[in-house]
């Protein structure tokens, strides 16, 4: 009986090993990469407006200045739009009206995915700077994913620039925080 048990165990091991072995004659087949749908969360219907296929949402963690921005992509028209707010001591505060976005850095998750939800984007638009005399300024906003939270604890970043603003404190401001992707 012990001999038949060993025989069955040996044959089972042999079949498993044979099934797991690569066939050296046949080349591996490759299939075209098809974008996999991102996982919608319970918040997806709340965060994404009707017709949008993806969105990026940034909130800064800086203690001395703040930035909150969102950009969404309309599935039908292919256009990106969004809005935001900022407060930068010595420069001012205002609202952002995002009118375009160009994505970069790959797709969720971690720049390697094929979900169609971008990791990062360069956006642009017009800002309304508040003050005694409100004024409109063109801006660019780079929303950059560092895949936070990550083992190095490197936060996501945003760089807000006002080309040619002529401010004494400069026209480019960096923020660190969280860049949320929806669907994720």
C-alpha positions as CSV (number, residue, x, y, z in Angstrom):
1,X,0.0,0.0,0.0
2,X,2.8,2.4,0.8
3,X,4.4,1.5,-2.6
4,X,1.2,2.5,-4.5
5,X,0.9,5.7,-2.5
6,X,4.4,6.7,-3.5
7,X,3.6,5.7,-7.1
8,X,0.5,7.9,-7.2
9,X,2.4,10.8,-5.6
10,X,5.3,10.5,-8.1
11,X,3.0,10.4,-11.0
12,X,1.0,13.4,-9.7
13,X,4.2,15.3,-9.3
14,X,5.4,14.4,-12.8
15,X,2.0,15.5,-14.3
16,X,2.2,18.9,-12.5
17,X,5.8,19.4,-13.6
18,X,4.9,18.6,-17.2
19,X,1.9,20.9,-17.2
20,X,4.0,23.8,-15.8
21,X,7.0,23.4,-18.2
22,X,7.5,25.7,-21.1
23,X,7.3,24.3,-24.6
24,X,10.7,25.1,-26.1
25,X,9.4,24.6,-29.7
26,X,6.4,26.9,-29.8
27,X,7.0,30.6,-29.5
28,X,4.9,32.4,-26.9
29,X,1.8,34.0,-28.5
30,X,1.3,37.7,-27.9
31,X,-2.0,39.5,-28.0
32,X,-2.6,43.1,-28.6
33,X,-3.0,45.2,-25.4
34,X,-6.6,46.2,-25.0
35,X,-7.3,48.9,-22.5
36,X,-8.8,47.4,-19.4
37,X,-11.5,49.4,-17.7
38,X,-10.5,51.1,-14.5
39,X,-12.3,50.1,-11.4
40,X,-15.1,52.5,-10.6
41,X,-15.5,53.2,-7.0
42,X,-18.6,54.2,-5.0
43,X,-17.5,57.8,-5.5
44,X,-17.2,57.6,-9.3
45,X,-20.8,58.8,-10.1
46,X,-20.3,61.7,-7.6
47,X,-16.8,62.8,-8.8
48,X,-17.3,62.3,-12.6
49,X,-19.9,64.4,-14.4
50,X,-22.2,62.6,-16.9
51,X,-20.3,61.8,-20.1
52,X,-16.8,62.0,-18.5
53,X,-14.5,59.0,-18.9
54,X,-11.8,60.1,-16.5
55,X,-10.9,62.8,-14.0
56,X,-7.8,64.0,-12.0
57,X,-8.3,65.7,-8.6
58,X,-5.4,67.4,-6.8
59,X,-5.3,68.8,-3.2
60,X,-2.2,70.4,-1.7
61,X,-0.7,69.6,1.7
62,X,1.5,72.8,1.9
63,X,1.2,74.8,5.1
64,X,2.0,78.1,3.5
65,X,-0.1,78.0,0.4
66,X,-3.0,76.0,-1.1
67,X,-4.2,74.6,-4.3
68,X,-7.2,72.5,-5.2
69,X,-7.9,71.5,-8.8
70,X,-9.9,69.1,-10.9
71,X,-9.9,68.3,-14.5
72,X,-12.2,65.9,-16.3
73,X,-12.2,64.5,-19.8
74,X,-15.5,64.3,-21.9
75,X,-15.8,61.0,-23.6
76,X,-17.9,62.3,-26.5
77,X,-16.1,65.5,-27.5
78,X,-12.6,64.5,-26.3
79,X,-12.2,67.9,-24.6
80,X,-10.8,68.4,-21.1
81,X,-12.1,71.0,-18.7
82,X,-12.0,71.8,-15.0
83,X,-11.7,74.3,-12.2
84,X,-9.6,75.1,-9.2
85,X,-8.8,77.5,-6.4
86,X,-5.5,78.8,-5.1
87,X,-4.1,80.9,-2.3
88,X,-0.5,82.1,-2.5
89,X,0.7,84.6,0.1
90,X,2.5,87.5,-1.5
91,X,0.9,86.7,-4.9
92,X,-2.8,86.4,-4.3
93,X,-5.8,84.1,-4.5
94,X,-8.2,83.2,-7.2
95,X,-10.0,80.7,-9.2
96,X,-8.8,78.6,-12.1
97,X,-10.8,77.8,-15.3
98,X,-9.1,74.8,-17.0
99,X,-9.8,74.7,-20.7
100,X,-7.4,72.0,-22.0
101,X,-5.3,69.1,-20.8
102,X,-2.5,66.9,-22.3
103,X,-1.9,63.7,-20.5
104,X,1.5,62.1,-20.0
105,X,3.2,59.4,-17.8
106,X,1.2,56.4,-18.8
107,X,-2.1,55.2,-17.3
108,X,-3.4,54.0,-14.0
109,X,-2.1,52.0,-12.2
110,X,1.4,53.4,-11.7
111,X,2.0,54.6,-15.3
112,X,2.0,51.0,-16.6
113,X,-1.7,50.3,-16.9
114,X,-3.9,50.4,-20.0
115,X,-7.0,51.7,-18.3
116,X,-7.1,55.0,-20.3
117,X,-7.1,56.9,-17.0
118,X,-4.0,59.1,-17.1
119,X,-1.5,59.3,-14.3
120,X,-0.4,63.0,-15.0
121,X,-1.5,65.9,-17.2
122,X,-0.4,69.4,-18.3
123,X,-3.4,71.7,-18.2
124,X,-3.9,75.3,-19.1
125,X,-6.6,78.0,-18.9
126,X,-7.4,81.3,-17.4
127,X,-7.2,82.4,-13.8
128,X,-9.3,85.1,-12.2
129,X,-6.9,86.7,-9.6
130,X,-8.8,88.5,-6.9
131,X,-7.8,91.7,-5.3
132,X,-8.7,95.4,-5.3
133,X,-8.6,95.2,-9.1
134,X,-9.4,91.6,-10.2
135,X,-7.6,90.5,-13.3
136,X,-7.4,87.6,-15.6
137,X,-4.2,85.7,-16.2
138,X,-3.4,82.8,-18.4
139,X,-1.9,79.8,-16.5
140,X,-0.4,76.4,-16.9
141,X,-0.8,73.7,-14.3
142,X,1.2,70.5,-14.3
143,X,-0.4,67.7,-12.3
144,X,2.3,65.1,-11.7
145,X,1.8,61.7,-10.2
146,X,4.6,60.1,-8.1
147,X,2.2,57.2,-7.4
148,X,1.7,58.4,-3.8
149,X,1.3,56.6,-1.4
150,X,4.6,54.9,-2.3
151,X,7.3,53.3,-0.2
152,X,9.5,56.5,-0.4
153,X,6.5,58.6,0.7
154,X,7.1,61.0,-2.2
155,X,3.9,63.1,-2.6
156,X,2.3,63.9,-5.9
157,X,3.1,67.4,-7.1
158,X,1.5,70.3,-9.0
159,X,3.3,73.3,-10.6
160,X,1.2,76.4,-11.2
161,X,2.7,79.0,-13.5
162,X,1.5,82.4,-14.7
163,X,3.6,83.2,-17.7
164,X,4.6,86.9,-17.8
165,X,2.8,87.9,-14.6
166,X,5.6,90.2,-13.5
167,X,5.0,89.5,-9.8
168,X,7.9,90.4,-7.4
169,X,7.6,86.9,-5.8
170,X,7.8,85.2,-9.2
171,X,5.2,83.5,-11.4
172,X,5.8,79.8,-10.8
173,X,4.6,78.0,-7.6
174,X,5.1,74.3,-6.6
175,X,2.8,72.3,-4.4
176,X,2.9,68.8,-3.0
177,X,-0.2,66.8,-2.1
178,X,-2.4,64.0,-3.5
179,X,-3.4,63.5,-7.1
180,X,-6.5,61.3,-7.2
181,X,-7.4,59.5,-10.4
182,X,-11.0,58.6,-11.2
183,X,-11.9,55.9,-11.9
184,X,-9.0,54.4,-10.0
